[in-house]
Amino acid sequence: MELKGKRIIVTGGSRGMGAATVRSYVKAGAKVASLDILDELGDEVVKQANAEGPGEATYYHCDLSNSEEVREVFAKVGNEFGGLDVLAHVAAVQRSIPAAEITDEDYDFLTNINIKGTIVTNQEAYKLMRENGKGSIINFGSISGLRKEAGATLYSASKGAVMSWSRSIAAEWGPEGIRVNSILPAIDTPMYQEARSQLTDEQLEAMDAANKQEIPLGGKYGDPDDDLGPVMVFLASDASKFITGQLLPVDGGQATVR
């Protein structure tokens, strides 16, 4: 499946699912803008992706918690690329905090990135896409937004908001040819490994046992490049032009047992 000629922005492109998405899009022939604040990692990702081609990626520093910076970077990319066809909004943050202990700082940190960051990036993508009369926005929800998540209530709430927002704008922007879908991933990433590193041996054992029971395909989280990358290419391509407003689990079947 080719993306030759597609102009794409990927947020969170410096590592994990974002980096895999950048690699997958370049491999499919797209012109990609990779946005992040981890500049050294971001530069290395696009360097490696460009070495393999046939598409091309460029790295841009962009702090998603700064709405004005987001607007400036999107306008710059739109001007340099001559428009925008796809937004893959992968970037997110996570904190596991007991509900009664959530502080204003915790709230601002998670909602500024996960909720406001989603809204502002989507708005800026919409401005560029409506000039084409079509486009694809791919947001990232989570199974955490579908099921109970004791100990991660704020993260769960933020992802629930992303999914509700995505379904609603799919309906609102659909008549203008812009489709919006949400990925619900269960993918092995640095953020996932960081969360695991905070657990005790007993908690890790319980998590691994739960994954074996809840994930029919392999019993563990998937690979960013092999399991997520092809799905991201499909949703960016014209092959998915009649799909919108959907929550698409890429999780080995985990969401079927919620």
C-alpha positions as CSV (number, residue, x, y, z in Angstrom):
1,M,0.0,0.0,0.0
2,E,1.6,3.3,-1.2
3,L,1.4,6.8,0.3
4,K,3.3,8.4,-2.5
5,G,2.4,12.1,-2.6
6,K,0.7,12.1,0.8
7,R,1.7,15.0,3.1
8,I,1.6,13.9,6.7
9,I,2.2,15.3,10.1
10,V,3.1,12.8,12.9
11,T,3.2,14.0,16.5
12,G,5.3,12.3,19.1
13,G,7.6,11.1,16.3
14,S,10.8,10.8,18.4
15,R,10.2,7.4,19.9
16,G,7.7,4.5,20.4
17,M,4.6,4.4,18.3
18,G,5.3,7.8,16.8
19,A,8.7,6.8,15.6
20,A,7.3,3.6,14.1
21,T,4.6,5.6,12.3
22,V,7.3,8.0,10.8
23,R,9.2,5.0,9.6
24,S,6.2,3.3,8.2
25,Y,5.0,6.4,6.3
26,V,8.4,7.1,4.8
27,K,8.7,3.4,3.8
28,A,5.3,3.9,2.0
29,G,6.6,6.9,0.1
30,A,5.0,9.8,2.0
31,K,6.4,13.2,2.8
32,V,6.4,13.4,6.6
33,A,6.8,16.1,9.3
34,S,7.8,14.5,12.6
35,L,6.9,16.7,15.6
36,D,8.3,16.3,19.1
37,I,10.4,17.9,21.9
38,L,13.0,15.2,22.0
39,D,15.1,16.7,19.4
40,E,18.1,14.4,19.3
41,L,15.9,11.3,19.1
42,G,13.7,13.0,16.6
43,D,16.6,13.9,14.3
44,E,17.9,10.3,14.5
45,V,14.5,8.8,13.6
46,V,14.1,10.9,10.5
47,K,17.8,10.3,9.5
48,Q,17.3,6.5,9.7
49,A,14.0,6.7,7.9
50,N,15.3,8.8,5.1
51,A,18.3,6.5,4.6
52,E,15.8,3.7,3.6
53,G,13.3,5.9,1.8
54,P,11.6,6.1,-0.6
55,G,9.7,8.9,1.1
56,E,11.1,11.7,3.1
57,A,10.8,13.0,6.7
58,T,11.7,16.3,8.3
59,Y,11.9,16.9,12.1
60,Y,10.3,19.9,13.7
61,H,10.5,20.9,17.4
62,C,7.0,21.3,18.7
63,D,5.7,21.5,22.3
64,L,2.1,20.3,22.2
65,S,1.3,21.9,25.5
66,N,2.0,25.3,23.9
67,S,-1.0,26.0,21.6
68,E,0.6,29.0,19.9
69,E,3.7,26.9,19.1
70,V,1.5,24.2,17.7
71,R,-0.3,26.7,15.4
72,E,3.0,28.1,14.2
73,V,4.5,24.7,13.4
74,F,1.4,23.5,11.6
75,A,1.3,26.6,9.5
76,K,5.0,26.3,8.7
77,V,4.6,22.6,7.7
78,G,1.5,23.4,5.6
79,N,3.3,26.2,3.8
80,E,6.5,24.1,3.2
81,F,4.5,21.0,2.1
82,G,1.9,22.8,0.1
83,G,-0.9,21.5,2.3
84,L,-1.7,18.5,4.5
85,D,-3.4,15.2,3.8
86,V,-3.0,13.2,7.0
87,L,-2.5,13.9,10.7
88,A,-1.3,11.0,12.9
89,H,-1.6,12.4,16.4
90,V,0.3,9.9,18.4
91,A,1.8,12.0,21.2
92,A,0.4,11.5,24.8
93,V,1.6,11.3,28.4
94,Q,0.6,9.1,31.3
95,R,0.7,9.2,35.0
96,S,-0.7,6.6,37.4
97,I,-2.1,8.5,40.4
98,P,-4.7,7.5,42.9
99,A,-7.9,9.5,42.3
100,A,-7.9,11.2,45.7
101,E,-4.3,12.4,45.2
102,I,-4.6,14.1,41.8
103,T,-3.1,17.6,42.0
104,D,-3.7,20.7,39.8
105,E,-0.3,20.1,38.4
106,D,-1.2,16.5,37.5
107,Y,-4.4,17.6,35.9
108,D,-2.7,20.4,33.9
109,F,0.1,18.1,32.7
110,L,-2.2,15.3,31.4
111,T,-5.0,17.4,30.0
112,N,-2.7,20.0,28.3
113,I,-1.1,17.2,26.3
114,N,-3.8,14.5,26.0
115,I,-6.9,16.7,25.6
116,K,-5.9,20.2,24.6
117,G,-3.1,18.9,22.5
118,T,-5.5,16.7,20.6
119,I,-8.0,19.5,20.0
120,V,-5.5,22.1,18.9
121,T,-3.6,19.7,16.5
122,N,-6.9,18.5,15.0
123,Q,-8.1,22.1,14.5
124,E,-4.9,23.1,12.8
125,A,-5.0,20.0,10.6
126,Y,-8.6,20.7,9.7
127,K,-7.7,24.2,8.5
128,L,-5.2,22.7,6.1
129,M,-7.2,19.7,5.0
130,R,-10.4,21.6,4.2
131,E,-8.6,23.4,1.4
132,N,-8.2,19.9,-0.3
133,G,-11.7,18.8,0.4
134,K,-10.5,15.7,2.1
135,G,-8.1,14.4,4.7
136,S,-7.5,11.8,7.4
137,I,-7.0,12.5,11.1
138,I,-5.8,9.5,13.2
139,N,-6.0,10.1,17.0
140,F,-4.9,7.8,19.8
141,G,-7.4,6.7,22.4
142,S,-6.9,3.8,24.8
143,I,-8.7,0.8,26.2
144,S,-8.2,2.8,29.4
145,G,-10.9,5.1,28.2
146,L,-13.3,2.1,27.8
147,R,-12.9,0.2,31.1
148,K,-12.3,0.9,34.7
149,E,-8.7,2.0,35.5
150,A,-8.2,2.2,39.2
151,G,-5.0,4.0,39.9
152,A,-5.0,5.7,36.5
153,T,-8.3,7.5,36.6
154,L,-7.1,10.8,35.1
155,Y,-5.3,9.2,32.2
156,S,-8.4,7.1,31.6
157,A,-10.6,10.2,31.6
158,S,-8.2,12.0,29.2
159,K,-8.3,9.2,26.7
160,G,-12.1,8.9,27.0
161,A,-12.2,12.6,26.1
162,V,-10.0,12.0,23.0
163,M,-12.3,9.2,21.8
164,S,-15.5,11.2,22.3
165,W,-14.0,14.2,20.6
166,S,-12.9,12.1,17.7
167,R,-16.3,10.6,17.1
168,S,-17.9,14.0,17.3
169,I,-15.6,15.8,14.8
170,A,-15.9,12.8,12.5
171,A,-19.6,13.7,12.2
172,E,-19.0,17.4,12.1
173,W,-16.2,17.4,9.6
174,G,-17.2,14.4,7.5
175,P,-19.3,16.5,5.1
176,E,-16.1,18.3,4.2
177,G,-14.4,15.1,3.3
178,I,-12.3,14.8,6.5
179,R,-12.4,11.5,8.3
180,V,-11.4,10.9,11.9
181,N,-10.6,7.6,13.6
182,S,-9.0,6.6,16.9
183,I,-6.5,3.9,17.4
184,L,-6.7,2.0,20.7
185,P,-3.2,0.4,21.0
186,A,-1.7,-2.2,23.1
187,I,1.9,-1.7,21.9
188,D,5.2,-2.2,23.6
189,T,6.7,1.3,23.8
190,P,9.2,3.2,26.0
191,M,6.2,4.7,27.9
192,Y,4.8,1.2,28.6
193,Q,8.2,0.0,29.8
194,E,8.5,3.1,32.0
195,A,5.2,2.3,33.6
196,R,6.3,-1.3,34.1
197,S,9.5,-0.1,35.8
198,Q,7.5,1.5,38.6
199,L,5.9,-1.8,39.5
200,T,7.0,-4.4,42.1
201,D,7.9,-7.9,41.1
202,E,4.5,-9.1,42.3
203,Q,2.7,-6.4,40.2
204,L,4.7,-7.3,37.1
205,E,3.9,-10.9,37.5
206,A,0.2,-10.1,37.8
207,M,0.3,-7.8,34.8
208,D,2.0,-10.4,32.6
209,A,-0.5,-13.0,33.7
210,A,-3.4,-10.7,32.9
211,N,-1.9,-10.0,29.4
212,K,-1.6,-13.7,28.7
213,Q,-5.3,-14.1,29.6
214,E,-6.7,-10.9,28.0
215,I,-4.6,-10.8,24.7
216,P,-5.6,-13.8,22.6
217,L,-3.0,-13.0,19.9
218,G,0.3,-13.8,21.6
219,G,-0.5,-12.9,25.2
220,K,1.6,-9.7,25.2
221,Y,1.8,-6.2,23.8
222,G,2.5,-5.8,20.1
223,D,5.5,-4.4,18.1
224,P,5.3,-0.8,17.0
225,D,6.6,-1.4,13.5
226,D,5.2,-4.8,12.7
227,D,1.8,-4.6,14.4
228,L,0.9,-0.9,14.4
229,G,2.8,0.5,11.4
230,P,0.7,-1.2,8.7
231,V,-2.6,-0.1,10.3
232,M,-1.3,3.5,10.3
233,V,-0.5,3.2,6.6
234,F,-4.0,1.9,5.9
235,L,-5.7,4.7,7.7
236,A,-3.6,7.3,6.0
237,S,-4.3,5.7,2.6
238,D,-7.2,6.1,0.2
239,A,-8.0,2.4,0.9
240,S,-9.7,3.6,4.1
241,K,-11.6,6.5,2.5
242,F,-15.0,5.2,3.6
243,I,-14.1,4.7,7.3
244,T,-14.6,7.4,9.9
245,G,-15.7,7.8,13.4
246,Q,-14.3,4.5,14.5
247,L,-12.4,3.2,17.5
248,L,-10.0,0.7,16.1
249,P,-8.2,-1.5,18.7
250,V,-4.7,-2.6,17.7
251,D,-4.3,-4.8,20.7
252,G,-4.2,-8.5,19.9
253,G,-7.8,-8.8,21.0
254,Q,-7.6,-7.1,24.4
255,A,-10.6,-4.9,23.9
256,T,-12.8,-7.9,23.3
257,V,-12.6,-8.9,26.9
258,R,-13.4,-5.5,28.6
